[in-house]
């Protein structure tokens, strides 16, 4: 059976507390480094982290990377895929705002939940 992987759902993570928001990306990078498929779904206001300039401007003093974006890049480089929740995208991203290059597309929550229920995908919510 194929590895159903890990879905990390960002709900409360935001640039206002960049050190706390870095945690899910550390988990994503670690899981991807262990060759498990990882999807990070940005829901609610967390979708703002995909807007160009938001995570880049969120400092993480004393951490391994100087900004939250550094943690995001490390997770993406390790193999994690970043998807915006379709509802969050229309609710919290203003038309004309540019998303970061690491953004891999749009998913709806139903597809993520179906993956967990039907295929045994593990989920973490932050």
N, C-alpha and C positions, 0 to 999 in steps of 0.2 A: 504494500500500500504506500502511496506517495505521502510524504510528510505534509500534513495540512498547514503546518507553520504556526505563526504567532500573529495575531492582530492586536495592535496597540491602538486604543481609542483615546484620543486627546479630547478632553471635554473642558477641564478647568485649567489646563496648562496655558500660560500666557507670558508675554514679554515683561509684564509688571513684576514677576518673580522669576527671573531668568535662571537662577541656580536651581530652583525646584523644577522648572520646566525642562532643564537639561536631563533629568533622570530618565524619562522615557526614551530619550535618544541613546543614552548609555545602554539601556536594556536592549534596544533595537540593534545597536552595533554589536553587542555581545552575542545575541542570538544569530544574527547574520554571519558573524565570524565562525560560528559553530555549524555553518551550512544549513540553517533552517530558514525557510522563506519567512519574510517579515513584511507586513503591511502596516503602515502608520496612517490611521484615518483621522483627519483633522476635522472635528465637529465643533458646533457652537462657536464661541468667540475664538477658540484655538485656531480656527482657520486663518485668522489674521497673521499667524506665524508664517504662512506661505506667501504673504504679500512682501514684495521686494522692499528691503530696507527695515522691516519690523524686527526680525530676529538679528539682523546685522547690527542694529542699534541697541540690542539688549546685552549689557555687559555682565560677565560672569567672573567677578574678581576672585583671584586665588584658585580658580579652577584650571583644568587641563587646557581649555581653550578660552580665549579672551571674550568671546561672545557666544550667545546661544546658537547662532548660525554655525559656528565651528563644530558644535556637537551635532547639529543637523547634518552638516556635510560629512562628518565622520560616519554617521549611521548610514547615510545614502551611499557613500563610497563602499561601505562594507556589504551593501546589497539590499538594504531596506528600501521599500517603495513607499512613496508619499502620495496619498490620495486625499483630495478635498471632498468633504461631504457635500452633496449637491444642494441640500437645503441650507447648510451653513454658508456656502459660497454665495448663494443669492441673498442671504440675510445680512452678512457681515462684510462682504467685499464690494466696494463701490465700483461701478462700471468704469473701466479705463485704468484701474489699478493693475499693475503688472505682477505676476506671480514669479517666484524664484525658479531658477532653471531646474532644480531638483524635483519640482512638482511633476508627478507622473500621470496625473489625470484625475477624473472625478468618479466617485462611487456613491451609491446610495446606501444608507444604513441597512436596508433590508437585505442587500447582497452580502454584507459583512456578517449579519446575524445568521443568514442562511448557511454561510460557510462554517460558522461555529456549530450550528445545530445539526447540519447534514454531514459534515466531514470531520468533526472533532477538532476543529481549529481552536487553539487556546487563545484567550483574550485577556488583556490587561487594560484597565481604564485609569487614566490619570486626569 
